[in-house]
């Protein structure tokens, strides 16, 4: 059947659900970015981990809006649904579709 979610991603999604943290709590994902929801219900990059995949790519900036993960639109998703998408199994690559002041671009991160 469906896509395998890494044990860590599943655990984090479970923890998020258990704590009921669906609104306002930042999501740290395995790509070295912290995502947060803005007042319009859109996810954006709050900050980047130094030396993480997102920072190393030089294509992700704080303030970028996250439109999609691996081609799946993320608007309206709960944190618990988003977390496994952006965490992915170790060593897997994830594509993020981001919008910044210059327009929309897609970044492949590993």
N, C-alpha and C positions, 0 to 999 in steps of 0.2 A: 503493500500500500504506500502511504504517504512518505514524505521526506523524513529521514531520521534527524531528530534533534539531539545534539550532543548532551550528555548527562549534565554537564555544568549549566547549559542554557536552560534545560528543563528545571533544574533545581532553582535557578535564579527566578524563572518565571513563577515557579511555585511559591518561592519566598515573597515575591511581589504581591501575589494574590493573597497569601496568608496575612500579610500586613495590611492588605486593603489599600496599598499605595498605587492607586490608579491615576490620581490627579496631582500634578505639581511636583512629584518627586523626580529628580533627574534620573535618567537611565544611563548607566555606564555600559558601553558595549565593548566587545572584544577587539574592536577596530581602533581603540584608543580615542574614542570621542564620547563625550557626555551629551546626551540628547535631552531636550526639555520641551514641554508644550508651551506655546505662546497663548495669548488671550483669544486668538482665532481658532485654537484647537489644532495648530500646525506644529509639527516637531521641528526643532532647529538645533544646530550645533551650539551647545553652550560653551564647551571648552574642549581642548584636545590635550591628550596625554603627551608629555614630552617624549619624543622618540617612538611614539606609537605609529602604527601603519598609516593612520590618517595624516599625521603631521609629516611623516616621511614622504608621502605622496606629493606634498606641496600643492594639492588640488582641493583640499578641504580647508575652509576657514571658519572661525567662530562666527556665528551669525547666519551661516548658510541655512536655508530651509531644506529639510529633507522631504522630498516628494515621493520617492519610491525606493524599495530595497529589492534587488534582483527582479526589477520590473513590476513589483507588486506595490500599488499605491498604499501609502501608510496613513493617509488622513482618515481620522475616525477610528483608528486602531487603539486598543487599550495598550498600556505599557506591557502587560503580560503577554500580549500577542506580538508586540514589536520586538521584545527582548530576544526570543529565540531566533528571529529572522536576522538580527544584526550580530548575534553572537556566533552562530554557525559552529560546526565542528572545527577543532584545531586544524590549521593549515588549509582550510577551505577558503575560497575567495568569495567576496561579496561585492555586488555592484550597488553603489549608492547613486541615486539621481538627486542632484542638489540644485537649488536655485539661488543665485546671488544677484548682485546689482547688474552684472553683465548678461545674465540670462541663465539658461538651464544647461547643466553638463552632467555627465555620468562618469563616475570614478570607480575603477576596479581596485579593491583593497584585499590584501591577503593577511 
